[in-house]
Each structure stands twice: as structure tokens, then as C-alpha cells.
Amino acid sequence: MGKRQFSLTDRLISQVDSAMRTLTTGASKAGRASPADKVQEGIRNEKEAKHSAGLMRINHTGEVCAQALYQGQALTAKLAEIRDSMEHAAQEEVDHLAWCESRLKQLESQPSYLTPLFYGLSFAIGAAAGIAGDKWSLGFVAETEHQVCDHLDRHLQELPESDDKSRAILYEMWKDEARHATTAIEAGAEALPKSVRRIMALTSKVMTATTYRF
């Protein structure tokens, strides 16, 4: 038997379900153990814990945005193999969500209150990219992952020296995101115009500045 073909309505219902699970704290279940599980807690004081929590909150929101971007693209992608690729990447991002949530809980903190807003914006961008064409959609994936890797690099440096648990999580996330970017490029991603890349970077800065505290 051939693979079942889902209608747009089926995919829309599936995306609503995915959105609810993405935005509900504790609903994301990782398929892989957290890289932090085997690392000893090193946070020494409240100041370090607060700073690490702020950075991990940013990264959690970034993963929410990545989920939304992939889900929006999967909804409107024209080729079935592109939809499948987007859905597979989104599933891998679930691990990142669960890892970040778990670490925030360990740091006695919580995800950003602004995640629903950024989810909605990212989903709309992803859906628009899918409508524009699969090569452009893949281009958004590649550029998004490049920018995510850049900010993960910065956070790996900005974490308190003692916080090896958070550092282990971010390093594993960096490897996954870099692989997603490479996969998108190999699948035929179209390089985005410089103006679009700048808007994406500006949006990322707004998200970073707000979710660190809220």
C-alpha cells in the first residue's frame, strides 16, 4: 500500500495539535536523554542561576520559534518530501524544547510568557515561506539554523563557567541545528536576499532582549 495522503484539513488539525503541545509546558517529551543528565550541577549562587535561566529561556523560545517555522512550512509546502523533511526536523526540535524546559525547572525558573506571540509570528513566516516555494522554504530553514548556531555560540561563551549542565545541552543543540542547515542546503535551498536576512536577525534580537527577563 502507498503512503497515506493527508488533506490540507488533516494537516491543519495536526498543526493545531502540535501547537498546543509546543506551547504547553511539560507536554514536549524528548526522544533522547538530555545531555545534561550525566553532568554534575555546578551553579554556585543565585546570580549565576538567574543568568543561566535567562539564557536558557531565550533558547527555549528559539526552539518554540523553530517548531512554529517548521510546522508552518510543513502545512504549505508543495512537495511531499519537503513536508516530510520539515516534520522530521520539527520532531528533532522537540528534544531541544524538552531539554530546555527541564533545565529551566532545575534552575527554578520557567519559559517566557511571550512564547505564544513568537510562535504565532514564526508560524506565519513559515507558512508564507512554504507558499513562496519549496526552495525559498528551505532557504528560510538554512538561514534560521545559521542564525541559531551563531547565537548558540554566543551563549556557550556567556554561560557562567560553572554551568556545565546548560553548556552540554546547548552544544548538542548546536550540532543538531548545524546538521539541519546542511540538510536544507543539500536539498536545494535558495539563498535569501540580504534584506530578508537582516529582518530575521532584527527579529531575533527583539526576541532575545525580551525573553531573557520575561
Backbone as ProteinMPNN parsed JSONL, in Angstrom:
{"seq_chain_A": "MGKRQFSLTDRLISQVDSAMRTLTTGASKAGRASPADKVQEGIRNEKEAKHSAGLMRINHTGEVCAQALYQGQALTAKLAEIRDSMEHAAQEEVDHLAWCESRLKQLESQPSYLTPLFYGLSFAIGAAAGIAGDKWSLGFVAETEHQVCDHLDRHLQELPESDDKSRAILYEMWKDEARHATTAIEAGAEALPKSVRRIMALTSKVMTATTYRF", "coords_chain_A": {"N_chain_A": [[0.836, -1.201, 0.0], [0.418, 2.305, -0.728], [1.821, 5.303, 0.634], [-0.208, 7.069, 2.939], [-2.118, 9.859, 1.902], [-2.528, 13.011, 3.171], [-5.097, 15.434, 3.609], [-5.363, 19.058, 3.263], [-6.911, 19.97, 5.389], [-6.608, 17.872, 7.222], [-3.865, 18.155, 7.752], [-3.87, 20.694, 8.865], [-5.325, 20.338, 11.238], [-3.558, 18.62, 12.494], [-1.399, 20.368, 12.836], [-2.477, 22.241, 14.611], [-2.746, 20.643, 16.858], [-0.027, 20.1, 17.287], [0.847, 22.676, 17.868], [-0.445, 23.206, 20.304], [0.808, 21.321, 21.945], [3.421, 22.201, 21.785], [3.316, 24.691, 23.046], [2.451, 24.16, 25.587], [3.688, 23.82, 28.716], [5.708, 21.152, 29.722], [4.498, 19.321, 28.064], [6.028, 18.538, 25.926], [7.887, 15.786, 25.018], [10.968, 14.349, 25.17], [12.78, 12.387, 22.805], [15.305, 11.597, 23.102], [17.753, 11.221, 25.67], [18.522, 13.894, 27.915], [21.459, 15.807, 27.342], [22.463, 16.892, 29.631], [21.999, 15.203, 31.722], [23.989, 13.506, 32.726], [25.798, 15.193, 33.773], [27.312, 16.948, 36.385], [25.765, 19.209, 38.68], [26.784, 22.566, 38.728], [26.253, 25.179, 39.354], [26.738, 27.936, 41.48], [25.614, 30.047, 42.914], [22.828, 32.352, 43.422], [22.904, 34.442, 41.566], [24.327, 33.391, 39.359], [22.572, 31.322, 38.693], [20.296, 32.767, 37.922], [21.213, 34.153, 35.668], [21.911, 32.037, 33.938], [19.373, 30.896, 33.667], [18.037, 32.939, 32.289], [19.374, 32.888, 29.813], [18.808, 30.256, 29.007], [16.075, 30.457, 28.813], [15.807, 32.129, 26.62], [16.837, 30.399, 24.665], [14.962, 28.339, 24.806], [12.665, 29.679, 23.881], [13.565, 30.219, 21.319], [13.586, 27.625, 20.282], [10.869, 27.078, 20.344], [10.079, 28.885, 18.375], [11.405, 27.758, 16.191], [10.04, 25.319, 15.99], [7.508, 26.308, 15.275], [8.096, 27.563, 12.839], [8.906, 25.371, 11.225], [6.53, 23.872, 11.334], [4.672, 25.59, 10.143], [5.757, 25.709, 7.57], [5.572, 23.023, 6.811], [2.852, 22.792, 6.574], [2.199, 24.242, 4.273], [3.992, 23.499, 2.31], [4.818, 22.405, -0.988], [5.83, 20.019, -2.144], [5.716, 16.618, -1.223], [7.934, 15.321, -0.095], [9.365, 17.44, 0.931], [7.622, 18.403, 2.887], [7.69, 16.182, 4.582], [10.356, 16.284, 5.368], [10.416, 18.691, 6.784], [8.659, 18.091, 8.874], [10.054, 16.033, 10.124], [12.352, 17.387, 10.993], [11.133, 19.158, 12.772], [10.285, 17.36, 14.72], [12.714, 16.546, 15.794], [13.432, 18.917, 17.001], [11.767, 18.919, 19.159], [13.066, 17.51, 21.147], [14.966, 19.402, 21.948], [13.322, 21.384, 23.008], [12.21, 20.031, 25.228], [14.54, 19.494, 26.69], [15.441, 22.087, 27.307], [13.266, 23.043, 28.821], [13.376, 21.313, 31.01], [15.845, 22.027, 32.093], [15.368, 24.693, 32.795], [13.508, 24.295, 34.822], [15.136, 23.018, 36.705], [16.712, 25.156, 37.347], [14.99, 26.621, 38.763], [13.165, 28.23, 37.381], [11.162, 29.421, 34.577], [9.616, 28.98, 31.297], [9.442, 31.635, 28.791], [6.884, 34.139, 29.031], [6.131, 35.156, 26.665], [6.149, 33.337, 24.635], [3.813, 32.349, 23.144], [3.236, 34.536, 21.445], [5.587, 34.787, 19.864], [5.554, 32.274, 18.726], [3.266, 32.394, 17.082], [4.013, 34.415, 15.227], [6.251, 33.213, 14.023], [5.121, 30.914, 12.925], [3.48, 32.029, 10.964], [5.397, 33.18, 9.287], [6.721, 30.865, 8.451], [4.64, 29.537, 7.073], [4.157, 31.36, 5.011], [6.608, 31.228, 3.713], [6.52, 28.611, 2.768], [4.432, 28.813, 0.942], [5.613, 30.511, -0.897], [7.36, 28.859, -2.182], [9.176, 25.763, -2.402], [12.007, 25.862, -2.511], [12.565, 28.383, -1.497], [11.456, 28.059, 0.984], [13.156, 26.124, 2.087], [15.388, 27.711, 2.068], [14.778, 29.543, 4.086], [14.888, 27.809, 6.255], [17.622, 27.075, 6.253], [18.878, 29.592, 6.677], [17.718, 30.358, 9.101], [18.694, 28.337, 10.804], [21.441, 28.818, 10.616], [21.575, 31.306, 11.893], [20.646, 30.592, 14.41], [22.697, 28.861, 15.238], [24.745, 30.728, 15.436], [23.891, 32.315, 17.616], [23.804, 30.387, 19.588], [26.496, 29.807, 19.787], [27.357, 32.202, 20.964], [25.989, 32.098, 23.415], [27.114, 29.844, 24.575], [29.525, 30.872, 25.296], [28.733, 32.874, 27.031], [27.466, 31.703, 29.196], [27.634, 31.044, 32.739], [30.803, 30.032, 33.965], [30.681, 27.823, 35.583], [28.435, 26.411, 34.844], [28.065, 23.685, 33.547], [26.051, 21.9, 32.909], [23.98, 23.256, 31.477], [25.575, 24.045, 29.379], [26.25, 21.621, 28.145], [23.788, 20.901, 27.039], [23.32, 23.018, 25.19], [25.458, 22.668, 23.446], [24.884, 20.2, 22.227], [22.501, 20.886, 20.994], [23.492, 22.775, 19.179], [24.919, 21.121, 17.41], [22.835, 19.647, 16.232], [21.33, 21.703, 14.995], [23.158, 22.745, 13.149], [23.377, 20.56, 11.466], [20.774, 20.451, 10.438], [20.746, 22.795, 8.915], [22.67, 22.18, 6.96], [21.416, 20.003, 5.726], [19.166, 21.262, 4.59], [20.376, 22.969, 2.73], [21.614, 21.115, 1.023], [19.331, 20.0, -0.018], [18.48, 21.83, -1.803], [18.15, 24.536, -1.089], [17.346, 27.977, -1.519], [19.332, 30.848, -1.518], [18.621, 33.472, 0.701], [17.556, 36.885, 0.156], [19.622, 39.688, 1.124], [18.26, 41.673, 2.548], [16.099, 40.302, 3.683], [17.433, 38.535, 5.364], [18.484, 40.364, 7.172], [16.161, 41.364, 8.385], [15.277, 39.056, 9.658], [17.381, 38.714, 11.468], [17.081, 41.011, 13.018], [14.557, 40.568, 14.155], [15.214, 38.349, 15.694], [16.907, 39.561, 17.555], [15.109, 41.178, 18.95], [13.496, 39.207, 20.109], [15.406, 37.961, 21.735], [16.154, 40.015, 23.502], [13.803, 40.479, 24.92], [12.86, 38.023, 25.986], [14.808, 37.153, 27.739], [14.318, 38.237, 30.246], [11.58, 37.996, 30.555]], "CA_chain_A": [[0.0, 0.0, 0.0], [1.17, 3.543, -0.774], [1.745, 6.15, 1.829], [-1.471, 7.81, 3.017], [-2.05, 11.27, 1.569], [-3.369, 13.798, 4.067], [-5.636, 16.666, 3.043], [-4.963, 20.29, 3.948], [-7.643, 20.0, 6.658], [-5.917, 16.926, 8.111], [-2.581, 18.732, 8.166], [-4.165, 21.838, 9.714], [-5.675, 19.793, 12.548], [-2.304, 18.116, 13.064], [-0.575, 21.505, 13.247], [-3.09, 22.803, 15.82], [-2.336, 19.744, 17.943], [1.406, 20.339, 17.529], [0.982, 23.989, 18.509], [-0.849, 23.08, 21.701], [1.842, 20.58, 22.669], [4.624, 23.04, 21.836], [3.124, 25.828, 23.94], [2.075, 23.697, 26.924], [4.862, 23.403, 29.474], [5.678, 19.769, 30.162], [3.877, 18.445, 27.068], [7.056, 18.061, 24.996], [8.604, 14.635, 25.542], [12.172, 14.11, 24.371], [13.069, 11.027, 22.391], [16.683, 11.342, 23.523], [18.065, 11.698, 27.018], [19.17, 15.204, 27.938], [22.922, 15.78, 27.511], [22.799, 17.384, 30.974], [21.668, 14.205, 32.748], [25.189, 12.894, 33.31], [26.715, 16.276, 34.155], [27.069, 17.389, 37.758], [25.364, 20.603, 38.857], [27.916, 23.388, 39.144], [25.815, 26.529, 39.721], [27.212, 28.193, 42.842], [24.865, 31.073, 43.628], [21.588, 32.798, 42.793], [23.22, 35.288, 40.414], [24.647, 32.51, 38.246], [21.349, 30.615, 38.318], [19.412, 33.707, 37.233], [21.765, 34.431, 34.342], [21.74, 30.82, 33.137], [17.943, 30.755, 33.368], [17.712, 33.903, 31.247], [19.893, 32.38, 28.545], [18.058, 29.056, 28.623], [14.736, 30.902, 28.422], [15.961, 32.583, 25.229], [16.992, 29.228, 23.806], [13.675, 27.647, 24.77], [11.8, 30.435, 22.966], [14.084, 29.978, 19.976], [13.124, 26.313, 19.848], [9.442, 27.242, 20.055], [10.017, 29.543, 17.069], [11.817, 26.782, 15.181], [8.897, 24.422, 15.831], [6.458, 27.022, 14.539], [8.571, 27.77, 11.47], [8.812, 24.092, 10.517], [5.133, 23.452, 11.228], [4.061, 26.443, 9.136], [6.251, 25.289, 6.263], [5.017, 21.701, 6.51], [1.444, 22.973, 6.217], [2.024, 24.831, 2.945], [4.979, 23.001, 1.348], [4.174, 21.821, -2.164], [6.302, 18.663, -2.374], [5.526, 15.756, -0.051], [9.217, 15.036, 0.557], [9.742, 18.64, 1.69], [6.777, 18.372, 4.086], [8.218, 15.14, 5.462], [11.62, 16.769, 5.916], [10.091, 19.713, 7.777], [8.056, 17.436, 10.037], [11.122, 15.293, 10.812], [13.178, 18.371, 11.693], [10.349, 19.651, 13.906], [10.296, 16.336, 15.757], [14.012, 16.605, 16.466], [13.45, 20.111, 17.828], [11.036, 18.619, 20.388], [14.082, 17.168, 22.149], [15.548, 20.649, 22.446], [12.307, 22.012, 23.865], [12.119, 19.293, 26.494], [15.795, 19.695, 27.428], [15.464, 23.46, 27.845], [12.259, 23.127, 29.878], [13.895, 20.597, 32.173], [16.92, 22.814, 32.703], [14.742, 25.849, 33.43], [12.921, 23.826, 36.076], [16.245, 22.804, 37.632], [17.188, 26.485, 37.742], [13.852, 27.227, 39.454], [12.641, 29.284, 36.519], [10.101, 28.974, 33.695], [9.698, 29.539, 29.943], [8.984, 33.012, 28.607], [5.45, 34.379, 28.865], [5.919, 35.681, 25.315], [6.278, 32.293, 23.624], [2.699, 32.264, 22.186], [3.377, 35.593, 20.456], [6.646, 34.445, 18.924], [5.107, 31.092, 17.979], [2.357, 32.842, 16.026], [4.775, 35.131, 14.197], [7.113, 32.262, 13.313], [4.264, 30.037, 12.118], [3.056, 32.807, 9.794], [6.563, 33.289, 8.404], [6.936, 29.555, 7.857], [3.576, 29.266, 6.106], [4.403, 32.235, 3.865], [7.764, 30.685, 3.004], [6.059, 27.426, 2.049], [3.629, 29.274, -0.192], [6.53, 31.121, -1.866], [8.026, 27.797, -2.937], [9.964, 24.895, -1.541], [13.403, 26.295, -2.443], [12.602, 29.513, -0.567], [11.168, 27.497, 2.296], [14.418, 25.539, 2.532], [16.29, 28.83, 2.319], [14.459, 30.047, 5.427], [15.415, 26.848, 7.217], [19.08, 27.194, 6.298], [19.262, 30.86, 7.301], [17.312, 30.299, 10.513], [19.619, 27.476, 11.542], [22.72, 29.519, 10.7], [21.466, 32.335, 12.93], [20.536, 29.897, 15.699], [24.044, 28.411, 15.59], [25.511, 31.909, 15.853], [23.54, 32.744, 18.965], [24.233, 29.317, 20.495], [27.927, 30.054, 20.009], [27.487, 33.298, 21.933], [25.506, 31.652, 24.725], [28.1, 28.925, 25.126], [30.554, 31.714, 25.903], [28.148, 33.748, 28.05], [27.039, 30.945, 30.375], [28.605, 31.002, 33.84], [31.806, 28.987, 33.777], [30.311, 26.661, 36.393], [27.198, 25.771, 34.392], [28.343, 22.685, 32.515], [24.811, 21.215, 32.523], [23.382, 24.027, 30.383], [26.53, 24.041, 28.264], [26.112, 20.334, 27.453], [22.557, 20.976, 26.249], [23.488, 23.941, 24.07], [26.394, 22.1, 22.475], [24.168, 19.182, 21.456], [21.575, 21.62, 20.139], [24.288, 23.367, 18.093], [25.22, 20.083, 16.422], [21.598, 19.337, 15.505], [20.941, 22.842, 14.152], [24.105, 22.806, 12.034], [23.009, 19.485, 10.545], [19.541, 20.854, 9.752], [21.12, 23.789, 7.896], [23.347, 21.461, 5.881], [20.407, 19.207, 5.024], [18.35, 22.181, 3.786], [21.193, 23.433, 1.602], [21.778, 19.981, 0.104], [18.032, 19.725, -0.639], [18.22, 22.839, -2.827], [17.738, 25.821, -0.518], [17.675, 29.211, -2.227], [19.886, 31.861, -0.611], [17.685, 34.569, 0.908], [18.098, 38.233, -0.053], [20.246, 40.274, 2.304], [17.259, 42.42, 3.312], [15.326, 39.331, 4.463], [18.316, 38.051, 6.426], [18.588, 41.427, 8.173], [14.903, 41.398, 9.128], [15.296, 37.881, 10.537], [18.34, 38.974, 12.548], [16.474, 42.021, 13.888], [13.508, 39.879, 14.908], [15.898, 37.521, 16.685], [17.4, 40.447, 18.613], [13.943, 41.571, 19.754], [13.139, 38.035, 20.91], [16.454, 37.749, 22.737], [16.126, 41.087, 24.51], [12.576, 40.421, 25.728], [12.636, 36.757, 26.686], [15.802, 36.955, 28.785], [13.714, 38.623, 31.518], [10.153, 37.652, 30.635]], "C_chain_A": [[0.869, 1.248, 0.0], [0.982, 4.334, 0.508], [0.475, 6.986, 1.812], [-1.239, 9.279, 2.725], [-3.03, 12.048, 2.448], [-3.837, 15.077, 3.371], [-5.115, 17.868, 3.814], [-5.654, 20.391, 5.304], [-6.992, 19.069, 7.678], [-4.641, 17.536, 8.655], [-2.797, 19.914, 9.092], [-4.509, 21.381, 11.128], [-4.419, 19.289, 13.256], [-1.439, 19.256, 13.579], [-1.145, 22.191, 14.487], [-2.703, 21.964, 17.032], [-0.869, 19.962, 18.299], [1.622, 21.652, 18.248], [0.631, 23.91, 19.988], [0.222, 22.371, 22.522], [3.121, 21.409, 22.801], [4.501, 24.112, 22.908], [2.733, 25.43, 25.359], [3.302, 23.159, 27.64], [4.706, 21.98, 29.989], [5.104, 18.801, 29.153], [4.891, 17.854, 26.092], [7.868, 16.947, 25.654], [9.778, 14.311, 24.625], [12.311, 12.633, 24.012], [14.484, 10.614, 22.764], [16.882, 11.875, 24.936], [18.766, 13.052, 26.933], [20.674, 15.048, 28.117], [23.353, 16.2, 28.912], [22.641, 16.313, 32.051], [22.892, 13.649, 33.463], [26.224, 13.93, 33.753], [26.34, 16.776, 35.548], [26.696, 18.869, 37.798], [26.546, 21.413, 39.39], [27.546, 24.799, 39.55], [26.11, 26.782, 41.195], [26.385, 29.207, 43.613], [23.652, 31.521, 42.808], [21.847, 33.635, 41.547], [23.527, 34.439, 39.187], [23.393, 31.79, 37.748], [20.417, 31.518, 37.514], [19.899, 33.992, 35.831], [21.608, 33.22, 33.426], [20.28, 30.627, 32.741], [17.523, 31.711, 32.261], [18.164, 33.423, 29.88], [19.118, 31.157, 28.077], [16.623, 29.394, 28.232], [14.754, 31.412, 26.972], [16.022, 31.383, 24.294], [15.71, 28.409, 23.711], [12.734, 28.356, 23.801], [12.255, 30.253, 21.526], [13.643, 28.639, 19.428], [11.626, 26.308, 19.565], [9.268, 27.864, 18.668], [10.395, 28.581, 15.949], [10.698, 25.786, 14.911], [7.825, 25.074, 14.953], [6.839, 27.215, 13.076], [8.432, 26.486, 10.658], [7.365, 23.667, 10.312], [4.386, 24.287, 10.192], [4.479, 26.042, 7.736], [5.681, 23.941, 5.855], [3.564, 21.808, 6.051], [1.287, 23.4, 4.767], [3.022, 24.35, 1.902], [4.288, 22.244, 0.217], [4.57, 20.363, -2.389], [6.202, 17.83, -1.098], [6.839, 15.495, 0.668], [9.715, 16.222, 1.367], [8.921, 18.712, 2.972], [7.325, 17.362, 5.078], [9.508, 15.597, 6.13], [11.379, 17.793, 7.013], [9.539, 19.068, 9.053], [9.105, 16.644, 10.832], [12.004, 16.244, 11.604], [12.443, 18.906, 12.917], [10.346, 18.652, 15.046], [11.618, 16.337, 16.518], [14.089, 17.821, 17.392], [12.684, 19.901, 19.133], [12.01, 18.24, 21.498], [14.65, 18.431, 22.779], [14.588, 21.365, 23.39], [12.276, 21.351, 25.241], [13.377, 19.494, 27.335], [15.839, 21.071, 28.079], [14.461, 23.624, 28.981], [12.763, 22.474, 31.157], [14.979, 21.41, 32.876], [16.367, 24.053, 33.391], [14.137, 25.46, 34.772], [14.001, 23.602, 37.124], [16.782, 24.125, 38.17], [16.106, 27.284, 38.461], [13.316, 28.438, 38.69], [11.592, 28.678, 35.598], [10.301, 29.57, 32.299], [9.147, 30.956, 29.887], [7.463, 33.082, 28.473], [5.118, 34.819, 27.437], [5.962, 34.608, 24.236], [5.071, 32.181, 22.681], [2.791, 33.325, 21.084], [4.419, 35.222, 19.408], [6.311, 33.189, 18.129], [4.23, 31.53, 16.803], [3.081, 33.539, 14.891], [5.604, 34.159, 13.36], [6.292, 31.329, 12.426], [3.838, 30.757, 10.837], [4.199, 32.946, 8.788], [6.811, 31.962, 7.696], [5.902, 29.23, 6.789], [3.774, 30.101, 4.844], [5.575, 31.722, 3.033], [7.366, 29.456, 2.189], [5.253, 27.789, 0.815], [4.526, 29.836, -1.294], [7.242, 30.071, -2.707], [8.983, 27.023, -2.055], [11.429, 25.316, -1.438], [13.564, 27.474, -1.486], [12.349, 29.037, 0.854], [12.429, 26.887, 2.901], [15.45, 26.619, 2.833], [16.053, 29.442, 3.686], [14.998, 29.116, 6.5], [16.921, 27.033, 7.376], [19.511, 28.469, 7.018], [18.891, 30.886, 8.778], [18.312, 29.492, 11.324], [21.012, 28.107, 11.659], [22.684, 30.553, 11.824], [21.344, 31.712, 14.315], [21.917, 29.424, 16.158], [24.905, 29.571, 16.074], [25.174, 32.302, 17.284], [23.839, 31.658, 19.998], [25.726, 29.446, 20.801], [28.133, 31.134, 21.073], [27.071, 32.843, 23.333], [26.465, 30.652, 25.376], [29.235, 29.69, 25.808], [30.017, 32.515, 27.084], [27.672, 33.012, 29.294], [28.079, 31.061, 31.482], [29.563, 29.83, 33.645], [31.427, 27.696, 34.493], [29.145, 25.851, 35.836], [27.447, 24.802, 33.237], [27.083, 21.938, 32.074], [24.14, 21.938, 31.35], [24.278, 23.991, 29.153], [26.432, 22.741, 27.468], [24.876, 20.318, 26.557], [22.759, 21.834, 25.01], [24.437, 23.383, 23.014], [25.717, 21.043, 21.617], [23.154, 19.823, 20.521], [22.31, 22.214, 18.941], [24.572, 22.339, 17.011], [23.986, 19.743, 15.584], [21.24, 20.459, 14.536], [21.863, 22.965, 12.943], [23.776, 21.737, 10.995], [21.743, 19.827, 9.777], [19.845, 21.857, 8.639], [21.765, 23.102, 6.698], [22.361, 20.656, 5.049], [19.558, 20.078, 4.114], [19.111, 22.652, 2.548], [21.346, 22.325, 0.562], [20.483, 19.644, -0.622], [17.646, 20.783, -1.667], [17.759, 24.18, -2.313], [18.212, 26.995, -1.372], [18.192, 30.22, -1.206], [18.928, 33.037, -0.51], [18.339, 35.904, 0.606], [18.636, 38.812, 1.252], [19.231, 41.007, 3.168], [16.429, 41.494, 4.193], [16.162, 38.811, 5.622], [18.443, 39.087, 7.541], [17.331, 41.505, 9.026], [14.841, 40.224, 10.104], [16.221, 38.111, 11.728], [17.772, 39.992, 13.538], [15.381, 41.408, 14.755], [14.111, 39.023, 16.013], [16.402, 38.367, 17.852], [16.269, 40.896, 19.528], [13.534, 40.419, 20.67], [14.131, 37.833, 22.045], [16.356, 38.762, 23.872], [14.923, 40.965, 25.436], [12.481, 39.151, 26.569], [13.702, 36.453, 27.748], [15.174, 37.221, 30.161], [12.273, 38.127, 31.669], [9.855, 36.319, 29.94]], "O_chain_A": [[1.923, 1.275, 0.635], [0.109, 4.057, 1.33], [0.12, 7.552, 0.778], [-0.29, 9.88, 3.229], [-4.227, 11.762, 2.455], [-3.078, 15.718, 2.644], [-4.508, 17.726, 4.876], [-5.045, 20.85, 6.27], [-6.84, 19.424, 8.847], [-4.358, 17.457, 9.85], [-2.005, 20.131, 10.009], [-4.04, 21.966, 12.105], [-4.239, 19.502, 14.455], [-0.813, 19.136, 14.632], [-0.386, 22.673, 15.328], [-2.375, 22.496, 18.093], [-0.511, 20.003, 19.476], [2.473, 21.749, 19.133], [1.328, 24.48, 20.828], [0.512, 22.765, 23.652], [3.819, 21.326, 23.812], [5.472, 24.41, 23.604], [2.689, 26.283, 26.246], [3.886, 22.16, 27.221], [3.7, 21.642, 30.614], [5.199, 17.588, 29.339], [4.651, 16.801, 25.501], [8.461, 17.143, 26.715], [9.592, 14.031, 23.441], [11.999, 11.751, 24.812], [14.822, 9.43, 22.744], [16.256, 12.855, 25.34], [19.513, 13.316, 25.99], [21.123, 14.253, 28.943], [24.47, 15.905, 29.337], [23.103, 16.499, 33.177], [22.842, 13.356, 34.658], [27.366, 13.594, 34.065], [25.164, 16.998, 35.836], [27.241, 19.679, 37.047], [27.213, 21.024, 40.348], [28.394, 25.55, 40.032], [25.782, 25.964, 42.054], [26.439, 29.235, 44.843], [23.479, 31.121, 41.656], [21.094, 33.551, 40.576], [23.042, 34.731, 38.094], [23.175, 31.662, 36.544], [19.818, 31.077, 36.533], [19.099, 34.066, 34.899], [21.216, 33.362, 32.268], [19.985, 30.241, 31.61], [16.741, 31.339, 31.386], [17.426, 33.535, 28.901], [18.805, 31.03, 26.893], [16.021, 28.7, 27.413], [13.83, 31.152, 26.202], [15.349, 31.349, 23.264], [15.404, 27.85, 22.658], [12.077, 27.705, 22.988], [11.431, 30.145, 20.618], [13.354, 28.52, 18.237], [11.164, 25.618, 18.657], [8.422, 27.432, 17.885], [9.778, 28.588, 14.883], [10.428, 25.441, 13.761], [7.31, 24.463, 14.017], [6.007, 27.051, 12.183], [7.908, 26.501, 9.545], [7.008, 23.16, 9.249], [3.562, 23.759, 9.446], [3.66, 26.033, 6.817], [5.344, 23.733, 4.69], [3.104, 21.009, 5.235], [0.348, 22.974, 4.095], [2.93, 24.736, 0.737], [3.304, 21.538, 0.435], [3.732, 19.554, -2.786], [6.566, 18.296, -0.018], [6.874, 15.448, 1.897], [10.405, 16.046, 2.372], [9.454, 19.044, 4.03], [7.416, 17.643, 6.273], [9.731, 15.333, 7.312], [12.048, 17.775, 8.046], [9.906, 19.451, 10.164], [9.05, 16.593, 12.061], [12.367, 15.958, 12.745], [13.045, 19.089, 13.975], [10.398, 19.041, 16.213], [11.642, 16.151, 17.735], [14.732, 17.768, 18.44], [12.914, 20.617, 20.108], [11.806, 18.603, 22.656], [14.797, 18.516, 23.998], [14.989, 21.883, 24.432], [12.312, 22.021, 26.273], [13.293, 19.647, 28.553], [16.22, 21.213, 29.241], [14.76, 24.265, 29.989], [12.598, 23.015, 32.25], [15.021, 21.472, 34.105], [16.845, 24.428, 34.462], [14.241, 26.206, 35.745], [13.821, 23.948, 38.292], [17.248, 24.2, 39.306], [16.277, 28.472, 38.736], [13.053, 29.5, 39.255], [11.172, 27.54, 35.808], [11.049, 30.533, 32.127], [8.477, 31.417, 30.811], [6.838, 32.202, 27.881], [3.95, 34.847, 27.052], [5.829, 34.916, 23.052], [5.279, 31.933, 21.493], [2.464, 33.052, 19.929], [4.167, 35.331, 18.208], [6.736, 33.051, 16.982], [4.429, 31.09, 15.671], [2.797, 33.284, 13.721], [5.651, 34.27, 12.135], [6.705, 30.992, 11.317], [3.836, 30.166, 9.757], [3.986, 32.841, 7.58], [7.079, 31.931, 6.494], [6.241, 28.711, 5.726], [3.58, 29.606, 3.733], [5.543, 31.773, 1.803], [7.819, 29.28, 1.058], [5.376, 27.15, -0.23], [4.242, 29.663, -2.479], [7.681, 30.358, -3.821], [9.53, 27.553, -1.088], [12.039, 25.144, -0.383], [14.553, 27.568, -0.759], [12.944, 29.54, 1.807], [12.734, 27.102, 4.074], [16.279, 26.47, 3.731], [17.001, 29.819, 4.375], [15.502, 29.566, 7.528], [17.43, 27.135, 8.492], [20.402, 28.435, 7.867], [19.657, 31.376, 9.609], [18.729, 29.912, 12.403], [21.683, 27.949, 12.679], [23.627, 30.67, 12.606], [21.88, 32.247, 15.286], [22.267, 29.567, 17.329], [25.696, 29.422, 17.005], [26.07, 32.59, 18.078], [24.1, 31.97, 21.16], [26.16, 29.221, 21.93], [28.971, 30.995, 21.964], [27.732, 33.17, 24.319], [26.602, 30.629, 26.599], [29.827, 29.211, 26.775], [30.753, 32.805, 28.028], [27.492, 33.631, 30.343], [29.273, 31.165, 31.202], [29.155, 28.755, 33.205], [31.805, 26.606, 34.063], [28.888, 24.736, 36.291], [27.08, 25.074, 32.094], [27.052, 21.394, 30.97], [23.777, 21.312, 30.353], [23.794, 23.916, 28.024], [26.523, 22.763, 26.24], [24.914, 19.784, 25.448], [22.408, 21.423, 23.904], [24.238, 23.604, 21.819], [25.945, 20.989, 20.408], [22.964, 19.368, 19.393], [21.811, 22.164, 17.816], [24.478, 22.647, 15.823], [24.084, 19.572, 14.369], [20.886, 20.198, 13.386], [21.404, 23.256, 11.838], [23.882, 21.977, 9.792], [21.644, 19.526, 8.588], [19.273, 21.778, 7.552], [21.439, 23.411, 5.552], [22.452, 20.625, 3.822], [19.258, 19.685, 2.986], [18.55, 22.722, 1.455], [21.222, 22.571, -0.638], [20.512, 19.071, -1.711], [16.615, 20.662, -2.328], [17.051, 24.901, -3.017], [19.333, 26.999, -1.88], [17.576, 30.428, -0.161], [18.468, 33.548, -1.532], [19.549, 36.052, 0.779], [18.169, 38.472, 2.339], [19.327, 40.971, 4.395], [16.09, 41.851, 5.322], [15.66, 38.661, 6.736], [18.503, 38.732, 8.718], [17.41, 41.689, 10.241], [14.403, 40.382, 11.244], [15.891, 37.751, 12.858], [17.956, 39.858, 14.748], [15.293, 41.696, 15.949], [13.59, 38.972, 17.128], [16.332, 37.941, 19.004], [16.448, 40.984, 20.743], [13.26, 40.622, 21.852], [13.74, 37.567, 23.182], [16.46, 38.412, 25.048], [15.013, 41.31, 26.614], [12.07, 39.198, 27.728], [13.498, 35.566, 28.577], [15.465, 36.513, 31.125], [11.81, 37.872, 32.781], [8.706, 35.88, 29.913]]}, "name": "protein", "num_of_chains": 1, "seq": "MGKRQFSLTDRLISQVDSAMRTLTTGASKAGRASPADKVQEGIRNEKEAKHSAGLMRINHTGEVCAQALYQGQALTAKLAEIRDSMEHAAQEEVDHLAWCESRLKQLESQPSYLTPLFYGLSFAIGAAAGIAGDKWSLGFVAETEHQVCDHLDRHLQELPESDDKSRAILYEMWKDEARHATTAIEAGAEALPKSVRRIMALTSKVMTATTYRF"}
